[in-house]
């Protein structure tokens, strides 16, 4: 299991919360919790893990800037470029 924590300022806005839920609910093998008080999303992946780029795209589509908290357990940066 892989765990990822993302900070996204403005997440607590209801319309953005709904749009984020619609985006995240399409990812198989993922469970998430949202801490609206602190604009944080906690994600756990049990199957395929999206790349950092794919997760950034999800947040970008709803007008939020995703900032990963802690060490991100994705492929190294050289593979992303």
C-alpha positions in Angstrom: 0.0 0.0 0.0 1.2 3.5 -0.9 0.1 6.6 1.1 0.2 10.1 -0.2 -0.7 13.4 1.5 -1.5 16.5 -0.6 -2.0 20.1 0.5 -4.2 22.2 -1.8 -5.1 25.7 -0.6 -8.8 26.4 -1.3 -9.9 22.8 -1.1 -12.5 23.6 1.5 -14.7 25.4 -1.0 -17.7 23.1 -1.5 -17.7 23.2 -5.3 -14.0 22.2 -5.4 -14.7 19.5 -2.9 -17.4 18.0 -5.1 -15.3 18.2 -8.2 -12.3 16.6 -6.4 -14.5 13.8 -5.2 -15.8 13.2 -8.7 -12.2 13.0 -10.0 -10.8 10.8 -7.2 -13.7 8.4 -7.2 -12.7 7.2 -10.7 -9.3 5.9 -9.5 -9.4 2.1 -8.9 -7.9 0.8 -5.7 -7.7 4.2 -4.0 -9.2 5.3 -0.7 -9.0 8.9 0.4 -10.0 11.2 3.3 -10.2 15.0 3.1 -9.3 17.3 6.0 -11.1 20.5 4.9 -10.0 22.4 8.0 -6.4 22.1 6.8 -6.9 21.7 3.0 -5.4 18.2 3.0 -6.2 15.1 1.1 -4.9 11.7 2.4 -4.8 9.0 -0.2 -4.0 5.3 0.0 -3.4 3.2 -3.1 -3.7 -0.6 -3.1 -3.6 -1.1 -6.9 -2.1 1.1 -9.6 -0.5 4.3 -8.3 -1.0 7.4 -10.5 2.2 9.4 -11.3 2.8 12.7 -9.7 2.0 14.3 -13.0 -1.4 12.6 -13.2 -2.3 13.7 -9.7 -1.2 17.2 -10.4 -3.5 17.2 -13.5 -6.5 16.2 -11.3 -5.9 19.1 -9.0 -5.2 21.5 -11.9 -8.5 20.7 -13.6 -10.4 21.9 -10.5 -8.2 25.0 -10.1 -6.1 23.9 -7.2 -2.3 23.7 -6.8 -1.3 20.3 -5.3 1.7 20.3 -3.0 2.9 16.9 -1.8 3.6 16.6 1.9 6.6 14.5 2.9 8.5 12.1 0.7 6.5 11.1 -2.4 6.8 7.4 -3.1 6.5 7.8 -6.9 9.0 7.1 -9.7 12.0 9.2 -9.6 12.1 12.6 -11.3 14.3 11.3 -14.2 11.5 9.0 -15.4 8.9 11.8 -15.4 10.8 14.1 -17.8 
